[in-house]
Amino acid sequence: MPFNTALTRKLGIKVPVVQGGMQWVGYAELASAVSNAGGLGIITALTQPTPDDLRKEIRKCKSMTKKPFGVNLTLLPSINPPDYPAYAQAIIDEGIRIVETAGNSPGPIIKQLKAASPPCVILHKCTTIRHALSAVKLGVDFLSIDGFECAGHVGETDITNLILLSKSRQVVPIPFIASGGFCDGYGLAAALNLGAEGINMGTRFMCTVEAPIHWNIKEAIVGAQETDTQLVLRKWRNTSRLFKNETSTKAYEIENDPKTTEFKDVQPWVSGQRGRQVFLNGDKDYGVWTAGQVVGLINDIPTCADLVSRIEREAVESLKKVQSLIVDEKDIPAKL
Ligand SMILES: Cc1cc2nc3c(=O)[nH]c(=O)nc-3n(C[C@H](O)[C@H](O)[C@H](O)COP(=O)(O)O)c2cc1C
């Protein structure tokens, strides 16, 4: 049964489930599988070394699905930033009109994407209401509200989704989707009830047949508990939620040693390149890699098609079940 929310209508998708951008995971294989399953798949721009490589990846994805898909562009603080305008231009030139933006100072890139003809639909991910309201002023179409449960950059305010989503419903004047901690249809139903138009998932989609990462890592997720994530880099106000392993534990210990004041002391332990190797060599301890608290709820490695249809079924069933709790007063049995 198709859903009818602001997200499904605007993006032309069947199930209001988005696969969020994921560095070293969000390739055409995964994005096309999610879109073919009825959700919105997203290619992660910065997994491609150059804007030209991104063009090729977009073309590859188009050859794998006829359904809508998007591209994530993450703007991270860096001494030598990637050529973001060139990545955005590649997205526009290749005809992509759905973009997930995330990170710092997105104004100029949002302006560039909105100047395309027709303009891009922008889902902007943020972890605070303050940032959400700033993005509204920049003209984004949807906010992707990322609670403290989420994988990756959790922000510095530590507000979980039960509060963040309800607050969004109260004060955010544009549609939003719920991100962080979702893996099933019960979560989708809850998010819809809190005022969201759909959900965004990262960790759950990493643990699917089509995610192009080593099978051992998917099994590590299945074996993990909700307590198996670790927050690092708080000292530098760049807090990231990682899968708890030997390397993240070492990084945490070094960071929290009172003698550590400089980022360079912890840098080798949080290297993104070593994290990338984890996905290739299947050694979960080799480097740090991103995962959310939802690892504790993930118990299998389904195809994206099975996962998305299961989410759809569970959401419909659980919404009907809750609806059935509302009865006519005359149907309430008398007390014994
Ligand atoms: C391995 C991995 C890499 C990620 N990389 C990015 C990224 O490059 N850009 C981004 O905006 N979000 C990134 N995220 C965050 C996801 O897009 C999504 O917001 C997050 O996973 C939601 O939380 P969940 O994992 O509980 O579903 C990443 C998440 C994972 C698991």
The ligand as an SDF file (V2000), in Angstrom:
LIG
                    3D

 31 33  0  0  0  0  0  0  0  0999 V2000
   29.2740    4.4640    7.5510 C   0  0  0  0  0  0  0  0  0  0  0  0
   28.5380    5.7670    7.6040 C   0  0  0  0  0  0  0  0  0  0  0  0
   29.0610    6.8670    6.9220 C   0  0  0  0  0  0  0  0  0  0  0  0
   28.3650    8.0800    6.9370 C   0  0  0  0  0  0  0  0  0  0  0  0
   28.8580    9.1240    6.2030 N   0  0  0  0  0  0  0  0  0  0  0  0
   28.1220   10.2590    6.0830 C   0  0  0  0  0  0  0  0  0  0  0  0
   28.5430   11.3060    5.2170 C   0  0  0  0  0  0  0  0  0  0  0  0
   29.5720   11.2260    4.5510 O   0  0  0  0  0  0  0  0  0  0  0  0
   27.7380   12.4060    5.1270 N   0  0  0  0  0  0  0  0  0  0  0  0
   26.5840   12.5330    5.8360 C   0  0  0  0  0  0  0  0  0  0  0  0
   25.8890   13.5390    5.6940 O   0  0  0  0  0  0  0  0  0  0  0  0
   26.1850   11.5650    6.6910 N   0  0  0  0  0  0  0  0  0  0  0  0
   26.9160   10.4360    6.8160 C   0  0  0  0  0  0  0  0  0  0  0  0
   26.4660    9.4270    7.6320 N   0  0  0  0  0  0  0  0  0  0  0  0
   25.2110    9.6070    8.4040 C   0  0  0  0  0  0  0  0  0  0  0  0
   23.9850    9.0180    7.6830 C   0  0  0  0  0  0  0  0  0  0  0  0
   23.7340    9.6520    6.4620 O   0  0  0  0  0  0  0  0  0  0  0  0
   22.7220    9.1420    8.5580 C   0  0  0  0  0  0  0  0  0  0  0  0
   22.4580   10.5080    8.8110 O   0  0  0  0  0  0  0  0  0  0  0  0
   22.8880    8.4180    9.8680 C   0  0  0  0  0  0  0  0  0  0  0  0
   23.4730    7.1540    9.6520 O   0  0  0  0  0  0  0  0  0  0  0  0
   21.5300    8.2510   10.5550 C   0  0  0  0  0  0  0  0  0  0  0  0
   21.6700    7.5080   11.7130 O   0  0  0  0  0  0  0  0  0  0  0  0
   21.4460    5.9040   11.7860 P   0  0  0  0  0  0  0  0  0  0  0  0
   22.7610    5.3170   11.4100 O   0  0  0  0  0  0  0  0  0  0  0  0
   21.0400    5.6530   13.1820 O   0  0  0  0  0  0  0  0  0  0  0  0
   20.3820    5.5360   10.7840 O   0  0  0  0  0  0  0  0  0  0  0  0
   27.1570    8.2010    7.6610 C   0  0  0  0  0  0  0  0  0  0  0  0
   26.6560    7.0960    8.3590 C   0  0  0  0  0  0  0  0  0  0  0  0
   27.3200    5.8930    8.3210 C   0  0  0  0  0  0  0  0  0  0  0  0
   26.7370    4.7180    9.0630 C   0  0  0  0  0  0  0  0  0  0  0  0
  1  2  1  0
  2  3  1  0
  2 30  2  0
  3  4  2  0
  4  5  1  0
  4 28  1  0
  5  6  2  0
  6  7  1  0
  6 13  1  0
  7  8  2  0
  7  9  1  0
  9 10  1  0
 10 11  2  0
 10 12  1  0
 12 13  2  0
 13 14  1  0
 14 15  1  0
 14 28  1  0
 15 16  1  0
 16 17  1  0
 16 18  1  0
 18 19  1  0
 18 20  1  0
 20 21  1  0
 20 22  1  0
 22 23  1  0
 23 24  1  0
 24 25  2  0
 24 26  1  0
 24 27  1  0
 28 29  2  0
 29 30  1  0
 30 31  1  0
M  END
$$$$
